[in-house]
Amino acid sequence: MSVATADVITAPEFRAAGTDLSERRRSGLSCGSVIDLTASPDTIGIAWNADGAARIGALTAIAAIASDARLAQAYPGITAAAQGLATPQIRHMATLGGNLAQRSRCWYFRNPQIGCLKKGGSDCPARSGNHLYHVAFDLGPCVAPHPSTMAMALLAYDAKIVTDRRSGLSIAEVLGDGSNGTADNLLAPGERIERIELPAPLASERALYKRAISRTHAEWPLVEICVRAVIEGGVFREVHITAGGIAPVPLRLAASAAALQGKPADAATIAQAAELATSGAKPLTMTGYKLDLLRGLVRDLVERIAA
Ligand SMILES: Cc1cc2nc3c(=O)[nH]c(=O)nc-3n(C[C@H](O)[C@H](O)[C@H](O)COP(=O)(O)OP(=O)(O)OC[C@H]3O[C@@H](n4cnc5c(N)ncnc54)[C@H](O)[C@@H]3O)c2cc1C
């Protein structure tokens, strides 16, 4: 096992609400300078384009996203994800940008005494250690799941990220494909997320979000999914299914979505899509249980969307 150096994260870090950063500073995990982000009209609140597409500022609180009635109508999967994460107190403070850029919840990463790939170490101690809450899709050297619920929901909506340097970035362009075990995102040092841009919602689309969690609240999910679809004449169209808690990045469940696309919204089609949810899975010794949760969540949400 690699041993942590004292100066684990010495690069300057932004502080939005500080709900993640403060904990890492208290434990000595983040020791560089802190740049406080201040809200401006561009970075806070929800704005609407003429075509019905929303733009959400990076400093918008999760609670504001969770309680916005127009957003709930246009993007119900995003609203439900925001309502489901953390606690009312955290949601009240935490920002969307901070949620996307928050650091790993892996207990080895969070322990300042233990080295890991994300702190400049040479290996991932979770891989050979206790990885009960870690990935079931082993896509890279680090086996911690990505912690951002909002990234998973935004992926289902093909959201784009605008930073102070770049625009039109996909969630995958910002969070990567899981093969880089040394970072939680691919933002350049000092690059600041300014807002999220959503495409206009589709006519009569439906969406649902659900998480499987080991206690009733105040915990990251074991597995979470967002399902979005249009059903026309009893047939699935425009199906998007994304999942979190199972991989180093939020994942699209492409095989499940393809099994539904253009098919009748019946029990046999849904059962097949649920089985395909685990296509490409590579569970670790302790994470096979997540595959059952994933199949169950997909079946449940797709059945409810089709009902
Ligand atoms: C009990 C508990 C349960 C939780 N459950 C969940 C959950 O289920 N799902 C989930 O997603 N989260 C969960 N969280 C995490 C919580 O959502 C995050 O702590 C929060 O979203 C971080 O936002 P913040 O504004 O406080 O970020 P900060 O703590 O201020 O910053 C976090 C990181 O993001 C960077 N950052 C902040 N803003 C920007 C920006 N605009 N551009 C670039 N980088 C930026 C900072 O440099 C820092 O490294 C939980 C937290 C707690 C305490």
The ligand as a Gaussian input file, in Angstrom:
#p B3LYP/6-31G(d) Opt

LIG

0 1
 C      -24.314000      13.370000       4.703000
 C      -24.050000      13.738000       3.269000
 C      -24.692000      13.040000       2.246000
 C      -24.432000      13.366000       0.928000
 N      -25.064000      12.669000      -0.083000
 C      -24.824000      12.979000      -1.365000
 C      -25.458000      12.273000      -2.438000
 O      -26.251000      11.356000      -2.235000
 N      -25.146000      12.635000      -3.701000
 C      -24.294000      13.637000      -3.992000
 O      -24.077000      13.949000      -5.150000
 N      -23.664000      14.315000      -3.019000
 C      -23.920000      14.018000      -1.721000
 N      -23.306000      14.716000      -0.728000
 C      -22.244000      15.671000      -1.109000
 C      -22.746000      17.072000      -1.313000
 O      -23.707000      17.082000      -2.320000
 C      -21.504000      17.891000      -1.706000
 O      -20.731000      18.048000      -0.553000
 C      -21.885000      19.242000      -2.282000
 O      -22.664000      19.116000      -3.420000
 C      -20.638000      20.050000      -2.612000
 O      -21.053000      21.341000      -3.008000
 P      -20.366000      22.617000      -2.365000
 O      -20.964000      23.794000      -3.022000
 O      -20.434000      22.573000      -0.858000
 O      -18.867000      22.376000      -2.838000
 P      -17.499000      22.785000      -2.120000
 O      -17.296000      21.945000      -0.916000
 O      -17.410000      24.264000      -1.945000
 O      -16.468000      22.342000      -3.238000
 C      -16.286000      20.970000      -3.543000
 C      -15.192000      20.831000      -4.603000
 O      -15.700000      21.320000      -5.831000
 C      -14.856000      22.332000      -6.344000
 N      -15.751000      23.351000      -6.895000
 C      -16.781000      23.959000      -6.254000
 N      -17.431000      24.774000      -7.097000
 C      -16.785000      24.704000      -8.273000
 C      -16.975000      25.334000      -9.544000
 N      -17.961000      26.203000      -9.781000
 N      -16.113000      25.009000     -10.543000
 C      -15.112000      24.124000     -10.356000
 N      -14.889000      23.495000      -9.182000
 C      -15.715000      23.786000      -8.159000
 C      -14.022000      22.829000      -5.183000
 O      -12.736000      23.265000      -5.617000
 C      -13.923000      21.606000      -4.300000
 O      -12.826000      20.801000      -4.667000
 C      -23.546000      14.431000       0.599000
 C      -22.916000      15.139000       1.635000
 C      -23.169000      14.800000       2.952000
 C      -22.469000      15.579000       4.024000

